[in-house]
Amino acid sequence: MNPDPNAAPRVPTERVLGIEFFSGTAAEAVEHLARHGGYAVIPAGPALMKLNYDEDYRRAMQSADLALADSGLLALMWRIATGRKLRNISGITFLKQLLGSAEIRTDGATLFVFASGEAKEKAAKWFRARETLVHERSYHVASSPPEVHDYALLSRIEELRPRHVVMAIPGGTQEKLALYLREHLVYRPSIYCVGAALGFLSGSERPIPEWAEKSHLGWAARLFAQPRMFFPRLAMSLGLARMVFKYRSELPPVRSHWADA
């Protein structure tokens, strides 16, 4: 990675596809980022296909202060290809650890950023059901569609000065947005790119069975959960496996499309 010059000391990592994935636990990841600031990325397997063709995504991933391997499939392919272990920390596991922190739940300490008003309302309902009081000012709905350079969000963060920013924006934009925020904010909050993880918990995304999450088979559950998406997801899974075996620790070269990898 090419981290921010003001970044924290290096942490133990395993380099896969040009990304330095964190080798510690979810609790250690939360503690590290909360202490030192910067942004964390937790890419799912399909999102990593963008390394083949999206220059801005490549830069955002390599510039992250902390990268966690959400994909159980990636960890499995890495073990088969190299015999080495890649620590698999799912976005849901990380988010649960994060939300368990008393500091995160402190009034005014955290700003939650959503892709839509519906996702925000479902998350607010989920928080209320768990007696977690989150003030309305701690919610922000990003521009639609989400923008990489979201000046309104930048201004909101500067105004509120939260210590933590939780980005619950699926689709691969949040990592680029997190880099933009880190480069332009006048202070250094902790930014967590949790993607669809909060939606899986709140119900705005199709939930993942707990057994699949605990056994690191969330990728398989998603593969079979939506029959119409089976073959596209299968193709991306096979593409990811091919990338791991072909490039291993190296960042793949830029292609015109992920299928050319």
C-alpha positions as semicolon CSV with decimal commas, in nm:
position;residue;x (nm);y (nm);z (nm)
1;M;0,000;0,000;0,000
2;N;0,096;0,365;-0,034
3;P;-0,042;0,505;0,291
4;D;-0,085;0,863;0,397
5;P;0,244;1,020;0,519
6;N;0,082;1,078;0,859
7;A;-0,025;0,714;0,887
8;A;0,024;0,495;1,192
9;P;0,310;0,246;1,236
10;R;0,300;-0,060;1,013
11;V;0,097;-0,361;1,117
12;P;0,147;-0,731;1,029
13;T;0,003;-0,803;0,684
14;E;-0,018;-1,061;0,407
15;R;0,025;-0,920;0,057
16;V;-0,234;-1,054;-0,189
17;L;-0,302;-0,905;-0,535
18;G;-0,098;-0,599;-0,441
19;I;-0,300;-0,528;-0,125
20;E;-0,153;-0,558;0,225
21;F;-0,426;-0,743;0,415
22;F;-0,421;-0,714;0,794
23;S;-0,312;-1,030;0,976
24;G;-0,457;-0,946;1,318
25;T;-0,801;-0,992;1,472
26;A;-1,116;-0,784;1,428
27;A;-1,068;-0,640;1,778
28;E;-0,710;-0,540;1,696
29;A;-0,823;-0,380;1,370
30;V;-1,088;-0,171;1,547
31;E;-0,843;-0,064;1,818
32;H;-0,570;0,026;1,568
33;L;-0,787;0,243;1,345
34;A;-0,968;0,407;1,638
35;R;-0,631;0,507;1,782
36;H;-0,452;0,621;1,466
37;G;-0,728;0,730;1,226
38;G;-0,722;0,688;0,848
39;Y;-0,952;0,456;0,656
40;A;-1,016;0,083;0,648
41;V;-1,137;-0,117;0,347
42;I;-1,306;-0,458;0,367
43;P;-1,348;-0,570;0,003
44;A;-1,571;-0,864;-0,084
45;G;-1,447;-1,105;-0,349
46;P;-1,645;-0,964;-0,645
47;A;-1,526;-0,610;-0,569
48;L;-1,164;-0,720;-0,611
49;M;-1,231;-0,781;-0,980
50;K;-1,217;-0,402;-1,015
51;L;-0,843;-0,422;-0,959
52;N;-0,825;-0,531;-1,323
53;Y;-0,976;-0,221;-1,479
54;D;-1,057;0,059;-1,230
55;E;-0,753;0,282;-1,172
56;D;-0,919;0,488;-0,899
57;Y;-1,028;0,175;-0,713
58;R;-0,676;0,033;-0,736
59;R;-0,532;0,352;-0,587
60;A;-0,792;0,362;-0,309
61;M;-0,725;0,001;-0,213
62;Q;-0,348;0,038;-0,212
63;S;-0,365;0,368;-0,022
64;A;-0,584;0,233;0,260
65;D;-0,448;0,251;0,613
66;L;-0,596;-0,091;0,689
67;A;-0,731;-0,362;0,457
68;L;-0,928;-0,663;0,583
69;A;-0,999;-0,973;0,375
70;D;-1,377;-1,011;0,382
71;S;-1,377;-1,290;0,126
72;G;-1,361;-1,647;0,255
73;L;-1,313;-1,755;-0,106
74;L;-1,005;-1,532;-0,137
75;A;-0,860;-1,681;0,183
76;L;-0,928;-2,033;0,056
77;M;-0,772;-1,971;-0,286
78;W;-0,469;-1,808;-0,121
79;R;-0,415;-2,112;0,102
80;I;-0,441;-2,347;-0,199
81;A;-0,216;-2,134;-0,420
82;T;0,058;-2,054;-0,168
83;G;0,008;-2,269;0,140
84;R;-0,003;-1,950;0,349
85;K;-0,285;-1,828;0,569
86;L;-0,480;-1,512;0,495
87;R;-0,677;-1,384;0,793
88;N;-1,045;-1,371;0,693
89;I;-1,241;-1,099;0,876
90;S;-1,585;-1,044;0,729
91;G;-1,742;-0,701;0,714
92;I;-2,018;-0,821;0,948
93;T;-1,769;-0,954;1,204
94;F;-1,573;-0,629;1,193
95;L;-1,887;-0,415;1,217
96;K;-2,019;-0,607;1,518
97;Q;-1,684;-0,557;1,689
98;L;-1,690;-0,187;1,601
99;L;-2,046;-0,132;1,724
100;G;-1,956;-0,303;2,050
101;S;-1,720;-0,018;2,130
102;A;-1,858;0,227;2,386
103;E;-1,678;0,513;2,212
104;I;-1,860;0,449;1,884
105;R;-2,195;0,475;2,065
106;T;-2,105;0,802;2,238
107;D;-2,333;1,084;2,124
108;G;-2,169;1,286;1,848
109;A;-1,868;1,056;1,813
110;T;-1,981;0,877;1,497
111;L;-2,134;0,972;1,163
112;F;-2,309;0,692;0,971
113;V;-2,319;0,743;0,593
114;F;-2,580;0,560;0,382
115;A;-2,647;0,517;0,012
116;S;-3,022;0,586;0,045
117;G;-3,287;0,718;0,280
118;E;-3,442;0,371;0,299
119;A;-3,113;0,218;0,416
120;K;-3,082;0,494;0,676
121;E;-3,434;0,435;0,811
122;K;-3,384;0,060;0,839
123;A;-3,055;0,110;1,020
124;A;-3,217;0,360;1,258
125;K;-3,495;0,109;1,332
126;W;-3,236;-0,165;1,390
127;F;-3,042;0,057;1,632
128;R;-3,360;0,149;1,823
129;A;-3,458;-0,218;1,855
130;R;-3,125;-0,278;2,029
131;E;-3,166;0,026;2,251
132;T;-2,871;0,191;2,082
133;L;-2,956;0,559;2,072
134;V;-2,811;0,730;1,766
135;H;-2,904;1,096;1,724
136;E;-3,058;1,200;1,392
137;R;-2,764;1,432;1,325
138;S;-2,538;1,124;1,326
139;Y;-2,696;1,000;1,002
140;H;-2,607;1,123;0,655
141;V;-2,741;1,010;0,317
142;A;-2,480;1,036;0,042
143;S;-2,554;1,184;-0,298
144;S;-2,743;0,957;-0,537
145;P;-2,574;0,796;-0,713
146;P;-2,280;0,808;-0,467
147;E;-2,001;1,039;-0,583
148;V;-1,629;0,988;-0,539
149;H;-1,587;1,359;-0,460
150;D;-1,879;1,431;-0,227
151;Y;-1,828;1,788;-0,112
152;A;-2,155;1,789;0,084
153;L;-2,033;1,495;0,292
154;L;-1,691;1,656;0,334
155;S;-1,856;1,974;0,464
156;R;-2,085;1,778;0,697
157;I;-1,790;1,596;0,851
158;E;-1,597;1,921;0,894
159;E;-1,901;2,074;1,064
160;L;-1,973;1,785;1,304
161;R;-1,613;1,671;1,360
162;P;-1,699;1,307;1,443
163;R;-1,410;1,087;1,554
164;H;-1,552;0,798;1,352
165;V;-1,720;0,779;1,009
166;V;-1,897;0,454;0,916
167;M;-1,948;0,430;0,539
168;A;-2,234;0,188;0,463
169;I;-2,229;0,237;0,085
170;P;-2,222;-0,086;-0,121
171;G;-2,101;-0,094;-0,479
172;G;-1,732;-0,001;-0,474
173;T;-1,759;0,379;-0,447
174;Q;-1,697;0,411;-0,074
175;E;-1,327;0,323;-0,091
176;K;-1,260;0,603;-0,339
177;L;-1,472;0,839;-0,131
178;A;-1,279;0,745;0,183
179;L;-0,950;0,831;0,011
180;Y;-1,097;1,165;-0,101
181;L;-1,205;1,242;0,255
182;R;-0,868;1,149;0,404
183;E;-0,689;1,370;0,153
184;H;-0,916;1,674;0,200
185;L;-1,032;1,678;0,563
186;V;-0,834;1,912;0,788
187;Y;-0,829;1,651;1,065
188;R;-0,789;1,272;1,069
189;P;-1,097;1,073;1,176
190;S;-1,127;0,695;1,158
191;I;-1,322;0,597;0,845
192;Y;-1,465;0,247;0,814
193;C;-1,580;0,123;0,471
194;V;-1,826;-0,147;0,583
195;G;-2,027;-0,157;0,259
196;A;-2,334;-0,380;0,278
197;A;-2,246;-0,520;0,624
198;L;-2,479;-0,285;0,810
199;G;-2,750;-0,356;0,552
200;F;-2,716;-0,730;0,616
201;L;-2,782;-0,665;0,986
202;S;-3,059;-0,406;0,945
203;G;-3,245;-0,583;0,665
204;S;-3,185;-0,338;0,380
205;E;-2,975;-0,613;0,216
206;R;-3,061;-0,982;0,185
207;P;-2,933;-1,131;0,515
208;I;-2,655;-1,390;0,534
209;P;-2,729;-1,695;0,753
210;E;-2,533;-1,688;1,078
211;W;-2,394;-2,037;1,013
212;A;-2,253;-1,919;0,680
213;E;-2,098;-1,612;0,839
214;K;-1,935;-1,808;1,122
215;S;-1,799;-2,075;0,887
216;H;-1,661;-1,814;0,640
217;L;-1,904;-1,938;0,373
218;G;-2,090;-1,612;0,325
219;W;-1,966;-1,604;-0,035
220;A;-2,129;-1,945;-0,099
221;A;-2,455;-1,840;0,069
222;R;-2,472;-1,529;-0,150
223;L;-2,393;-1,740;-0,454
224;F;-2,702;-1,958;-0,406
225;A;-2,935;-1,703;-0,242
226;Q;-3,030;-1,528;-0,568
227;P;-3,067;-1,782;-0,852
228;R;-3,071;-1,515;-1,123
229;M;-2,731;-1,392;-1,008
230;F;-2,583;-1,741;-0,976
231;F;-2,394;-1,752;-1,305
232;P;-2,260;-1,392;-1,294
233;R;-2,139;-1,448;-0,938
234;L;-1,997;-1,787;-1,028
235;A;-1,807;-1,625;-1,315
236;M;-1,666;-1,359;-1,082
237;S;-1,569;-1,624;-0,826
238;L;-1,383;-1,819;-1,093
239;G;-1,225;-1,496;-1,215
240;L;-1,103;-1,415;-0,864
241;A;-0,956;-1,763;-0,825
242;R;-0,774;-1,723;-1,157
243;M;-0,635;-1,386;-1,047
244;V;-0,500;-1,532;-0,723
245;F;-0,327;-1,823;-0,896
246;K;-0,189;-1,601;-1,173
247;Y;-0,074;-1,290;-0,986
248;R;-0,050;-1,403;-0,622
249;S;0,115;-1,115;-0,431
250;E;0,133;-0,877;-0,727
251;L;-0,120;-0,616;-0,836
252;P;-0,282;-0,731;-1,163
253;P;-0,211;-0,518;-1,471
254;V;-0,489;-0,290;-1,591
255;R;-0,724;-0,450;-1,843
256;S;-1,015;-0,314;-2,042
257;H;-1,261;-0,534;-1,846
258;W;-1,249;-0,781;-1,557
259;A;-1,321;-1,074;-1,790
260;D;-0,989;-1,008;-1,964
261;A;-0,791;-1,088;-1,648
